[in-house]
Amino acid sequence: MDAAPIMNLTTPILVAASLAVSALALQEDAPPVPQVLEEHEWLQHYVGEWDVTSEARMEPGAEPMGMTSTESVRSIGPLWVVDEGSADSNGVAFSSVLTLGYDPEKESFVGTWIDSSTAFLWTFTGQLDDAKKVLTLETEGPRWGVIGTSAKYRERHEFVDADHRTTASSIQNEDGSWFTFLRTDCRRKK
């Protein structure tokens, strides 16, 4: 099918949708247009193409498993970023989607994670440190290997510089201590 007829049909639909959204925004009882805050602007550091190396340990003392992957991060307007990851681990394809934003009402960063290896929707909340280098996200989800139980998880995203970031993912043990099971090193593609 020729692309031109499709574009001719979709363009009026997009224009109509844009006009409808603009008209709603002008109504007196319409919710206010969200203000772009410093936290939203900070999220734009993620935008770009990244090469990722990872090291995972499924339990303390276990031999680490290495993997390489890529991430493609894009903006959804000025308020959100979407990080799409892909890897091939021992011939098994893996893909993931991370969303990140900032909720002014909660005064917290928020996000979600889905991937091709689980049916669970992870939801995150978190804070940025005072130096604006480390975003710590927390969530709760299924505990590995123990069906029907859950655990707390923590991710620490650190920007070493504009082209280098790291992540450490940890699970809270039943005794309250934390075990870091995954470390990633992300380098911006040149």
N, C-alpha and C positions, 0 to 999 in steps of 0.2 A: 504494500500500500504506500502511496506517495505521502511524504511527511507534510507537504504544503497543505492539503485539505485538513489534516489533523490540527495543524497550527491555526488555520483559519477558524476552526470550530472552538478550540480552547481559548483563544485570545479573547473573544467576547465573554466567555464564561468567567475568565479571570478578571476582566474589567468590571463585570457586573458584581462579582464577589467583593472586589476591592471597594466599589462604590457603596455596597450594602454595609460593609464594615465601617466605612467612613461616616455614613448616615447614622449608624447606631452610636458611634462615638460622639456625635453632635447632640444626641438626646440628653435632656437635663438629668434623667434618672439613670443614665448609662454609667457603668463603673468607670472610674478614672483610668486614663491611659497610664500604664505603669511607668514610673520614673526609672531611668537607667542609673543605677547606683555604682559606686566604686567597686563593689563586689562583683557586679555583672561585668564591668570592664576588666577586672582581674581574670575572669574565666577565659578571656580571649587569648591569654598566654598559651592555652592548649591548642589553639587552631593551627593546623598544618599537617604535614605528613611526617611520620615517625618510624624509625627502625627500633625494634624492641628486642632485648635479650632478657630472658627470665631464668630464674633458678627456683625450683620448688622442692620442698621437703615435706612429706606427708606426716612425719612424726619426728620428734627430736632424735638426733643421732643417725637418722636415715641418710642414705646416699642421695645427694641432690640430683634432680633431673633438670636438664637444661632444655631450652626451647627458644627459637627465634620467631618473631612475628612482626607484623606491621600494624600501625594505627593510622587512620585517617580521621582528623577531627575538623568539624565544620561548625559554623554558627547557625543558630536558628534565631534570626533577628539579633538584637543586641542583648537579649536576656538569657539565652541558653546556648550550650554547646553539646554536640553529639559526637561521640568517639566510637568509630566502628573498627573493631580489631579482627584480624584474620591470621591463622597459623595453620601449619601442617605438622602435626606431632606424630612421628612414626607412622606416616601414611594415613593418619586420621585428621580430617579437616576440622578446624575449630573456628567459630566466629562468635563475636560478642558485640554488644551495643551498650555503651555507658552514656547516660544523659546527666548533665550537671547544670544547675541554675542556682539562683539565690532567692529565697522567699523573705521579703521584707517584714511581713507580718510575724513570721516565726523567728526572725533575726538569725537565720540559719541557711547554710548551703544545703541544697536538697538534690537528690539524684536517684537514678534507677540503674539496674544492671540486669541484662538477660544474656544468656549464651546458649550455644548449641548443645551443651552437655547436661543441662538441667531444665526442668519445667518450672522452677521457682523464680518469682519476680522479687529481686532484691531491691529494697528501698533504703536510701541513705539520708542521714542528716549530719551536718558537720560545721566546723569552725575553721577560720583562717587564723594563723598565729599573728602576733603583733608585727613581726618583721615582713609579713606578707610573702613568705616563701613556702610555708607548709600548710596544706589543707588536710585536716584530719576528719575522716568520715566514719560514722558508726552505723551498724545495722544488726539485725538479728535474723537468723535463718537456720536451716537444718544442720544438725551436728553430723559430721562425717561418721559413717559406719554405725550410727546408733539410731535406728529408725524410730520416728515418733518423738525425738527430742530436738531441742534447739540450742543454739549457742550465740553468744555475742561475738561480733567481728569488728575489726577496726582496720581502716586503710589510711596510710600516711603518704600523701602525695607531696613531694618536695621538688621545687624548682631550684636546681643547682645554679643554672643560668638560663638565659632565654632559649637556648638550644639543647638543654640537657635537664631531664627530670627523672626522678626515681619514685618507685612505689614500694611500700612494705605492707603486706597484708597479713593480719594476725587473727587468731582465734583465741577466745578466753577459755582456759581450761576449767574443769570443774572445781579446782582449788582456788580459782580467782586469778591465777597467773596467766600471762599471755605467751603464746607461741607464734613466732613469725614463720609462716609456711611458704610464703612467696615473696621474692624480691624481683623487681624489674628495673631495668636501666633503659631509658628511652632517649634516643638521639634524633634530633630533627634532621630530616633528609635535606641535603644541600642541592 
